[in-house]
Amino acid sequence: MSVRILGMKVYRGFWHAGVDAMYKCTRYWARYMNTMALSRKVTDPSKRKALVRDAYIWLQRYFEAEEQELARRRVPLAQR
């Protein structure tokens, strides 16, 4: 039995770290974009500042997940 996760076919029991890392990357990126969009709608400067700070935390998590996935695949730094 298989399921589709983010357009990838994953067979039951074969969920591996690469699929999990890519799922985290897209989830973190979506959170970053949603938080930035929300910060543009807020009129209170202090709330906007807090939302932008939260957005950059999600962006940092995205880069960390991407870095872990690249390290897992052992991609040399010159090719990144």
FILUMMAR-239401 format. One line per 10 residues: number of its first residue (from 1); for each residue x, y, z of C-alpha. Coordinates in steps of 0.1 Angstrom, whole numbers, plus 5000, padded with zeros to 4 digits. Layout:
NUM) X/Y/Z ~ ...
***
This chain:
1) 5000/5000/5000 ~ 5013/5035/4992 ~ 5003/5070/4999 ~ 5013/5103/4982 ~ 5031/5129/5003 ~ 5039/5162/4986 ~ 5037/5145/4953 ~ 5060/5116/4962 ~ 5048/5080/4963 ~ 5058/5065/4997
11) 5052/5029/5004 ~ 5039/5020/5039 ~ 5068/5011/5061 ~ 5093/5028/5039 ~ 5091/5063/5053 ~ 5127/5075/5053 ~ 5145/5106/5066 ~ 5146/5122/5032 ~ 5109/5123/5029 ~ 5106/5136/5064
21) 5132/5163/5058 ~ 5115/5175/5026 ~ 5081/5175/5044 ~ 5096/5197/5071 ~ 5112/5220/5046 ~ 5079/5227/5028 ~ 5060/5230/5061 ~ 5085/5255/5075 ~ 5085/5275/5043 ~ 5047/5276/5043
31) 5047/5288/5079 ~ 5072/5315/5070 ~ 5052/5327/5041 ~ 5019/5327/5060 ~ 5034/5346/5090 ~ 5049/5372/5067 ~ 5016/5376/5049 ~ 4998/5380/5082 ~ 5024/5406/5094 ~ 5016/5428/5064
41) 4979/5428/5074 ~ 4985/5438/5110 ~ 4984/5476/5117 ~ 4999/5476/5152 ~ 5037/5480/5149 ~ 5046/5459/5179 ~ 5025/5430/5167 ~ 5039/5433/5132 ~ 5075/5432/5147 ~ 5066/5401/5167
51) 5052/5384/5136 ~ 5082/5392/5115 ~ 5104/5378/5142 ~ 5084/5346/5143 ~ 5085/5344/5105 ~ 5123/5346/5106 ~ 5124/5318/5132 ~ 5104/5296/5107 ~ 5128/5306/5079 ~ 5158/5296/5101
61) 5141/5262/5108 ~ 5136/5258/5070 ~ 5173/5264/5064 ~ 5183/5240/5091 ~ 5160/5212/5077 ~ 5174/5219/5042 ~ 5210/5217/5055 ~ 5203/5184/5073 ~ 5188/5170/5041 ~ 5218/5181/5021
71) 5242/5166/5047 ~ 5222/5134/5047 ~ 5226/5132/5009 ~ 5263/5141/5014 ~ 5262/5169/4987 ~ 5296/5186/4986 ~ 5297/5223/4995 ~ 5308/5232/4960 ~ 5276/5219/4945 ~ 5252/5236/4969
***
